[in-house]
Amino acid sequence: MLDTLDGPAVRTWCRLALDALGQAREEIDALNVYPVPDGDTGTNLYLTVESAAEAVEQCFADGAGPGLDLAVRAMARGAQLGARGNSGVILAQLLRGVAEVLAERGGDHQALRAALARGADRAYRSVAEPVEGTLLTVAAAAAAQAARVPGGLAEVADAAHRTARGALLRTPEQLAVLAEAGVVDAGGRGLVAVLGALADAVADGHPMGPVALAEDLPAVAPAHPEPPRLPGHPAFEVVYLLDAPDTALPALCEELGALGDSLVVGGGEGLWNVHVHVDDAGAAVEAGVRAGRPHRIRITHFAEAAARAGRQPAVEPELERAVLSVVTGAGLARLCREAGAAVLEADPDAPPSSAELAAAVRRCAAREVVVLLNDPELRAGAGAAADQLREEGLRIAVLPTRSPVQGLAALAVHEAGRRFDEDVVAMTSAAGATRYAELAVAEGQSWTMAGVCQAGDVLGLIDGDVAVIGPSIAETGAEVLSRMLAAGGELVTLVLGEEAPQGLADQLVAHVRRQRPEVDLAVFEGGQESAPLLIGVE
């Protein structure tokens, strides 16, 4: 339990917030009925926090952790630069307010109280016409309770989270469109996830209570292929960053307010986020030109976004279908390329962001793309990337393969000549029929499902859980294989990592031959740093 926030705690907060939003992204998208039912609030909030988290990670890149002031300022600026959509821009302003106070006053409980109040205030002031029953209401309620609750840092953070949950459940009473749809506010739901992550970070990374609200929420209204637009709502969403002096903002806000609605302008120190819904997108950009220098301009046509599932790509692709495999290790990359896949080679210490995944899919230059993640940690980012790519007219299927051996099994049955849906089903079935395991070396004493391990012990993980603790890679690998084959299997795949000891493959092949001579074996040099051995049993 932390008494004071510091740089590493901010890093943990961002990581936990990104994970929470990744898990809740589709749920939040489904809740999105206000101000426009375009089903992207969860994705926008995820991308906003992803940008904040990446900025904080950059502060740690040189190995020396930053202090609280540098970490929170990086978080705020990253959120501002990566803010997406109405809720993303508002959340970025809230984080900016939080960062201002924590950078000035430190990270104790009194500073956190003031930071949450400043964040809620900045969020309100960024919106031209604040509406209750939204993220703003949830933020204000959380800040108010945080200011009143007795206790230290953990009590303040927990009170903010729990009060935000209660305020979220009351949003349908404050906004008629939510009550009519039978949902709570999508942006508020995202803020609950962010505040829950803060409470968990203060608890030193250990959850203090459930972040998910599924047990409390009303049922989500069924999604429609073409969500209904609010009567008379503008046709375009315009978002851009603006380099401009403070003095230019009043005239800009007046001009944009006359052009449309859902106006949000926030920032400071010469850099501003601008978000507005208008019928004349060009006029909204021209208003920015008169005020300063607009850049990173994004214009979304709501009707086209609603019909994106049937859109054709803006640029004619070179291929009909491609498979993209995300792997670490030169050997695994070579195997996937030989099997006909495009490859994104990932850094094991820095998983690819949603933007990097989207760019890799675009480089495939195909109308249809099947993505093999080979890592469960990439699922949230890949989902956000896929939503963006579908808006561009691409047909995307993300197969949540949890290990490279599942990806190899899926590639083995891929047939480009099949219908897309049939190919995806066949690849998914092959991956799902492959049990996977990996070996890892324990860095210290820890409790596991297989007992207590000590530093230097070799851990055998089967389907993600520690099942074996052994003295050596060879002995642990043999025991893992015995346990996996006890449930049956026709083909064993061994992928040797960079740290695999000499002769490991021969020892394990001989072990399988003695126990199950009828089983086929395939051995590959994967070169992955993350695990000395990967095992697949089909």
C-alpha positions in Angstrom: 0.0 0.0 0.0 1.5 3.3 -1.1 1.5 6.4 1.1 2.7 8.7 -1.7 2.5 8.5 -5.5 5.8 8.5 -7.3 7.0 8.0 -10.9 6.8 4.2 -10.8 3.3 4.4 -9.4 2.2 6.6 -12.3 3.7 4.1 -14.7 1.7 1.3 -12.9 -1.5 3.4 -13.0 -1.1 4.0 -16.8 -0.5 0.3 -17.4 -3.4 -0.8 -15.3 -5.7 1.8 -16.9 -4.7 0.6 -20.4 -5.4 -3.0 -19.4 -8.8 -2.1 -17.8 -9.9 -0.1 -20.9 -8.7 -2.9 -23.1 -10.8 -5.4 -21.3 -13.8 -3.1 -21.3 -13.4 -1.5 -24.8 -16.1 -3.5 -26.6 -18.5 -3.0 -23.7 -17.9 0.7 -23.7 -18.3 0.9 -27.4 -21.7 -0.8 -27.1 -22.8 1.7 -24.4 -22.0 4.6 -26.8 -25.3 6.4 -27.6 -24.4 10.0 -26.6 -23.6 12.5 -28.1 -23.5 10.3 -31.3 -24.2 6.6 -31.3 -21.1 5.7 -33.4 -19.9 3.0 -31.1 -16.3 4.2 -30.7 -16.0 5.7 -27.2 -14.2 2.6 -25.7 -11.8 2.6 -28.6 -11.1 6.3 -28.4 -10.5 6.2 -24.6 -8.2 3.2 -25.1 -6.1 5.0 -27.7 -5.9 8.1 -25.6 -4.6 6.2 -22.5 -2.3 4.1 -24.7 -0.7 7.3 -25.9 -0.4 8.5 -22.2 1.2 5.1 -21.2 3.7 5.2 -24.1 4.8 8.7 -23.1 5.4 7.6 -19.5 7.3 4.5 -20.7 9.6 6.7 -22.7 10.6 8.4 -19.4 11.8 5.0 -18.2 13.6 4.1 -21.4 17.1 5.2 -20.2 16.8 2.9 -17.1 16.6 5.7 -14.6 13.1 6.1 -13.4 11.7 9.7 -13.5 10.3 11.5 -10.5 6.6 12.1 -10.0 6.6 15.5 -11.8 8.2 14.3 -15.0 6.0 11.1 -15.0 2.7 12.9 -14.6 3.6 15.7 -17.1 4.5 13.0 -19.6 1.2 11.2 -19.0 -0.7 14.4 -19.5 1.1 15.4 -22.7 0.9 11.9 -24.1 -2.9 11.9 -23.5 -3.3 15.3 -25.1 -1.3 14.3 -28.2 -3.1 11.0 -28.6 -6.6 12.1 -27.6 -9.4 10.6 -29.8 -13.0 11.6 -29.9 -15.1 13.6 -27.5 -14.5 11.5 -24.5 -10.8 11.1 -25.2 -10.3 14.9 -25.4 -12.2 15.4 -22.1 -10.2 12.7 -20.4 -7.0 14.2 -21.6 -8.0 17.5 -20.0 -8.9 15.7 -16.7 -5.4 14.1 -16.7 -3.8 17.4 -17.4 -5.5 18.9 -14.3 -4.4 16.0 -12.2 -0.9 16.3 -13.5 -0.6 20.0 -12.8 -1.4 19.5 -9.1 0.7 16.4 -8.5 3.7 18.0 -10.3 3.4 21.1 -8.1 2.5 19.6 -4.7 3.8 16.0 -4.7 1.8 12.7 -4.4 0.4 12.6 -0.9 -3.3 12.2 -0.1 -4.0 15.9 0.2 -2.4 16.5 -3.2 -4.5 13.7 -4.7 -7.6 15.3 -3.4 -6.7 18.6 -5.0 -5.6 16.9 -8.2 -8.9 15.1 -8.7 -10.7 18.4 -8.1 -8.5 20.2 -10.6 -9.0 17.5 -13.1 -12.8 17.6 -12.8 -12.7 21.4 -13.1 -10.5 21.3 -16.2 -12.8 18.7 -17.8 -15.8 20.8 -17.2 -14.2 24.0 -18.5 -13.0 22.2 -21.7 -16.6 21.6 -22.8 -18.5 24.5 -24.3 -21.9 23.3 -23.2 -21.5 20.8 -20.3 -24.2 18.1 -20.0 -24.9 16.2 -16.9 -25.2 12.4 -17.0 -21.8 12.1 -18.7 -18.1 11.6 -17.9 -18.2 15.2 -16.4 -20.8 14.2 -13.8 -18.8 11.1 -12.8 -15.6 13.1 -12.5 -17.2 15.7 -10.3 -18.8 13.2 -8.0 -15.5 11.3 -7.6 -13.6 14.5 -6.8 -16.2 15.7 -4.3 -16.1 12.5 -2.3 -12.3 12.3 -2.4 -12.2 15.8 -0.8 -14.4 14.6 2.1 -13.3 11.1 2.9 -10.9 10.8 5.9 -7.8 8.7 5.6 -4.6 8.5 3.5 -3.8 8.0 -0.1 -5.4 4.6 -0.5 -8.7 5.7 1.1 -8.9 8.8 -1.2 -8.2 6.8 -4.3 -10.7 4.0 -3.3 -13.4 6.6 -2.4 -13.0 8.3 -5.8 -13.3 5.0 -7.6 -16.3 3.7 -5.7 -18.1 7.0 -5.8 -17.5 7.2 -9.6 -19.2 3.7 -9.9 -22.2 5.0 -8.1 -22.4 8.2 -10.1 -22.2 6.2 -13.3 -25.2 4.1 -12.4 -27.2 7.3 -11.9 -26.4 8.7 -15.3 -29.5 7.4 -17.0 -31.6 9.5 -14.5 -29.8 12.6 -15.7 -29.7 12.1 -19.4 -32.8 11.0 -21.2 -31.1 9.4 -24.2 -29.3 7.0 -21.9 -32.5 6.0 -20.1 -34.2 5.4 -23.5 -31.4 3.1 -24.6 -31.2 1.3 -21.2 -27.5 2.0 -20.8 -25.1 4.1 -18.6 -22.8 6.8 -20.1 -19.9 5.3 -22.1 -17.4 8.0 -21.2 -18.3 7.7 -17.6 -17.8 4.0 -17.7 -14.3 4.6 -19.1 -13.5 7.0 -16.3 -14.5 4.4 -13.7 -11.9 2.0 -15.3 -9.2 4.7 -15.1 -10.0 5.6 -11.4 -10.2 1.9 -10.6 -6.7 1.5 -12.0 -5.5 4.4 -9.9 -6.9 2.7 -6.7 -5.2 -0.5 -7.7 -1.9 1.3 -8.4 -2.0 2.9 -4.9 -2.6 -0.6 -3.5 0.8 -1.3 -5.1 -0.6 -3.1 -8.1 -3.0 -5.3 -6.2 -6.7 -4.9 -7.0 -8.7 -3.2 -4.2 -12.1 -4.1 -5.7 -13.7 -5.0 -9.0 -13.4 -2.6 -11.8 -15.8 -4.4 -14.1 -19.4 -3.3 -13.5 -21.2 -6.1 -15.4 -23.0 -7.2 -12.2 -24.3 -3.7 -11.6 -25.2 -2.4 -15.0 -28.5 -2.6 -16.9 -28.4 -4.8 -20.0 -26.7 -3.2 -23.0 -29.1 -2.5 -25.9 -28.4 -4.7 -28.9 -25.9 -3.2 -31.4 -27.3 -2.2 -34.8 -25.4 -2.4 -38.0 -26.3 1.2 -38.7 -26.9 3.0 -35.4 -29.5 5.7 -35.5 -28.3 9.2 -35.6 -29.7 11.8 -33.2 -32.3 14.0 -34.9 -30.7 17.0 -36.6 -27.2 16.1 -35.5 -24.2 17.4 -37.6 -22.7 15.2 -40.2 -19.0 15.4 -39.3 -16.6 15.0 -36.3 -13.6 17.3 -36.6 -10.6 16.9 -34.3 -7.2 18.5 -34.5 -4.3 19.8 -32.4 -3.8 23.5 -32.6 -0.7 25.6 -31.9 -2.2 28.9 -30.9 -1.8 31.6 -28.1 -4.3 31.7 -25.3 -5.7 35.0 -26.7 -6.9 33.3 -29.9 -9.2 30.8 -28.0 -12.2 33.0 -27.2 -12.8 33.9 -30.9 -12.1 30.3 -32.0 -14.6 28.9 -29.5 -17.3 31.4 -30.6 -16.8 30.6 -34.2 -16.8 26.8 -33.7 -19.8 27.0 -31.4 -21.8 28.8 -34.1 -20.8 26.1 -36.6 -21.9 23.0 -34.6 -22.1 21.3 -31.2 -20.2 18.9 -28.9 -17.4 21.5 -28.8 -14.5 20.6 -26.5 -11.3 22.7 -26.4 -8.6 22.1 -23.9 -4.9 22.3 -23.3 -2.5 25.1 -22.5 1.0 26.5 -23.0 0.3 27.0 -26.7 -1.0 23.5 -27.6 -4.8 22.8 -27.7 -7.1 19.9 -28.5 -10.0 20.9 -30.6 -13.1 18.7 -31.1 -16.4 19.6 -32.6 -19.3 18.1 -34.6 -20.3 20.2 -37.6 -22.0 20.0 -41.0 -19.1 22.0 -42.6 -15.9 20.3 -41.8 -13.8 22.7 -44.0 -15.1 25.7 -42.1 -14.1 24.1 -38.8 -10.6 23.6 -40.0 -10.4 27.1 -41.5 -11.4 28.5 -38.1 -8.3 26.7 -36.7 -6.1 28.2 -39.4 -7.3 31.7 -38.4 -6.5 31.0 -34.8 -3.1 29.3 -35.3 -1.7 26.2 -36.8 -4.0 23.1 -36.9 -2.3 19.7 -37.3 -3.1 16.0 -36.9 -6.5 16.8 -38.4 -9.0 14.0 -38.3 -12.4 14.3 -40.0 -15.0 11.5 -39.6 -18.3 11.4 -41.5 -20.8 9.8 -39.2 -22.9 8.2 -41.9 -19.8 6.6 -43.5 -18.5 5.4 -40.2 -21.9 3.7 -39.5 -21.6 1.9 -42.9 -17.9 1.1 -42.7 -18.5 -2.7 -42.7 -19.5 -2.4 -46.4 -17.0 0.2 -47.5 -14.3 -0.5 -50.1 -10.7 0.5 -49.3 -9.7 3.9 -50.4 -6.6 2.4 -52.2 -7.0 -0.8 -54.2 -5.0 -3.5 -52.4 -2.5 -5.6 -54.2 -3.6 -8.9 -52.6 -7.0 -10.4 -51.8 -5.9 -11.9 -48.5 -2.9 -11.9 -46.2 -2.0 -13.4 -42.8 0.0 -11.2 -40.4 1.9 -13.0 -37.6 3.3 -11.1 -34.6 6.4 -12.9 -33.2 9.6 -12.4 -31.3 12.8 -14.1 -32.5 14.4 -14.3 -35.9 13.8 -18.1 -36.2 10.0 -17.7 -35.6 9.9 -14.8 -38.0 11.6 -17.0 -40.7 9.2 -19.9 -40.1 6.1 -17.7 -40.5 7.5 -16.1 -43.7 8.2 -19.5 -45.1 4.6 -20.5 -44.3 3.4 -17.5 -46.4 2.7 -15.0 -43.6 3.7 -11.3 -43.3 5.6 -10.8 -40.0 5.7 -8.1 -37.4 8.8 -8.7 -35.3 8.0 -7.5 -31.8 10.3 -6.4 -29.1 9.7 -8.7 -26.1 10.2 -5.8 -23.7 8.0 -3.3 -25.6 4.9 -5.0 -27.2 3.6 -3.2 -30.4 1.0 -0.5 -29.9 -2.3 -0.4 -31.7 -0.8 2.1 -34.1 2.1 -0.2 -34.9 -0.3 -3.2 -35.4 -2.5 -1.1 -37.7 0.6 0.0 -39.7 1.7 -3.6 -40.1 -1.7 -4.6 -41.4 -1.7 -1.8 -43.9 1.8 -2.9 -45.2 0.2 -6.2 -46.1 -1.6 -4.4 -48.9 -4.5 -6.9 -48.8 -8.2 -6.5 -48.9 -8.6 -9.2 -46.2 -6.1 -9.8 -43.3 -6.0 -12.5 -40.7 -3.9 -11.4 -37.7 -2.2 -14.0 -35.5 -1.3 -12.2 -32.2 0.5 -15.2 -30.5 0.4 -13.3 -27.2 -2.7 -12.7 -25.0 -1.4 -9.3 -23.9 -1.8 -7.9 -27.4 -5.5 -8.6 -27.7 -6.8 -5.2 -26.5 -4.5 -3.2 -28.7 -5.3 -5.4 -31.7 -9.0 -4.9 -31.2 -8.6 -1.1 -31.2 -6.4 -1.3 -34.4 -8.9 -3.6 -36.1 -11.7 -1.1 -35.5 -9.7 1.7 -37.1 -8.8 -0.5 -40.1 -12.4 -1.5 -40.6 -13.3 2.2 -40.9 -10.8 2.2 -43.8 -12.7 -0.6 -45.6 -10.4 -3.5 -44.8 -11.8 -6.8 -43.7 -9.9 -7.9 -40.5 -10.1 -11.0 -38.3 -8.0 -11.0 -35.2 -7.3 -14.6 -34.0 -6.3 -14.4 -30.3 -3.6 -17.1 -30.5 -1.9 -17.2 -27.1 1.4 -18.7 -28.2 3.5 -18.8 -31.4 2.9 -22.6 -31.5 -0.8 -21.9 -31.9 0.0 -19.4 -34.6 2.1 -22.0 -36.5 -0.8 -24.5 -36.2 -3.2 -21.9 -37.7 -0.8 -21.1 -40.5 -0.5 -24.7 -41.4 -4.2 -24.9 -42.4 -4.5 -21.5 -44.0 -5.8 -21.6 -47.6 -6.1 -18.3 -49.4 -8.5 -19.9 -52.0 -11.2 -20.5 -49.3 -13.9 -18.0 -48.4 -12.6 -15.6 -45.8 -15.0 -16.8 -43.1 -14.2 -20.4 -43.8 -10.5 -19.8 -43.6 -10.8 -17.9 -40.3 -12.9 -20.8 -38.8 -10.4 -23.4 -40.0 -7.4 -21.4 -38.6 -9.2 -20.7 -35.3 -10.1 -24.4 -34.9 -6.5 -25.5 -35.5 -5.2 -22.9 -33.0 -7.8 -23.9 -30.4 -6.9 -27.6 -30.8 -3.2 -26.9 -29.9 -2.3 -27.0 -26.3 0.7 -24.8 -25.5 3.4 -24.6 -22.9 6.6 -22.6 -22.3 9.5 -22.7 -19.9 10.7 -19.8 -17.8 13.4 -19.3 -15.2 12.2 -17.9 -11.8 13.8 -14.6 -10.9 13.0 -14.9 -7.2 10.9 -16.6 -4.6 7.2 -16.7 -5.5 4.0 -18.7 -4.8 2.6 -20.5 -7.9 -0.1 -23.0 -8.6 2.5 -25.7 -8.4 4.0 -24.6 -5.1 6.7 -22.2 -4.0 9.5 -21.6 -6.4 13.0 -20.1 -5.7 15.3 -18.0 -7.8 16.8 -20.1 -10.6 14.1 -22.7 -10.6 12.7 -23.6 -14.0 8.9 -23.1 -14.3 6.8 -25.1 -16.8 3.7 -23.2 -17.8 0.9 -25.2 -19.4 -1.9 -23.2 -21.1 -0.6 -20.1 -19.1 -0.5 -21.6 -15.6 2.6 -22.9 -13.7 2.2 -26.7 -13.6 5.8 -27.8 -13.0 8.7 -26.5 -11.0 12.0 -28.2 -11.8 15.8 -28.0 -11.4 16.8 -27.8 -15.1 15.3 -26.9 -18.5 15.7 -30.5 -19.8 14.0 -32.1 -16.8 11.2 -29.6 -16.6 10.6 -29.8 -20.3 10.4 -33.6 -20.1 7.9 -33.5 -17.3 5.8 -30.9 -19.1 5.7 -33.1 -22.2 4.7 -36.1 -20.1 1.8 -34.2 -18.6 0.6 -32.8 -21.9 0.8 -36.1 -23.7 -1.1 -37.9 -20.9 -4.2 -36.1 -22.3 -3.4 -37.4 -25.9 -1.8 -35.8 -28.9 -0.6 -36.6 -32.4 2.0 -33.9 -33.1 4.5 -32.3 -30.8 6.2 -29.0 -31.8 9.3 -27.8 -30.0 10.5 -24.3 -30.6 13.9 -23.6 -29.1 14.7 -20.2 -27.7 17.9 -18.2 -27.7 18.8 -19.5 -24.2 18.1 -23.2 -24.9 21.0 -25.4 -23.7 23.0 -27.5 -26.2 21.4 -30.9 -26.8 18.0 -30.0 -25.4 16.1 -31.0 -28.5 17.8 -34.4 -28.7 17.0 -35.1 -25.0 13.3 -34.1 -25.4 12.8 -36.0 -28.7 14.3 -39.1 -27.1 12.0 -38.7 -24.1 8.9 -38.5 -26.3 10.0 -41.5 -28.4 10.3 -43.6 -25.3 6.9 -42.7 -24.0 4.8 -42.2 -27.1 6.7 -43.6 -30.2 3.6 -43.1 -32.4 3.7 -39.3 -31.9 5.1 -37.1 -34.7 7.7 -34.4 -33.7 8.8 -31.1 -35.3 11.7 -29.1 -33.9 12.5 -25.5 -34.8 15.0 -22.9 -33.8 12.8 -20.0 -32.8 15.4 -17.7 -31.4 12.9 -16.0 -29.0 14.4 -14.3 -25.9 11.2 -14.7 -23.8 11.3 -18.4 -23.3 14.1 -21.1 -23.7 11.4 -23.5 -24.9 7.9 -23.4 -26.4 5.9 -26.6 -26.7 2.8 -27.3 -28.8 0.7 -30.5 -28.7 -1.9 -31.0 -31.3 
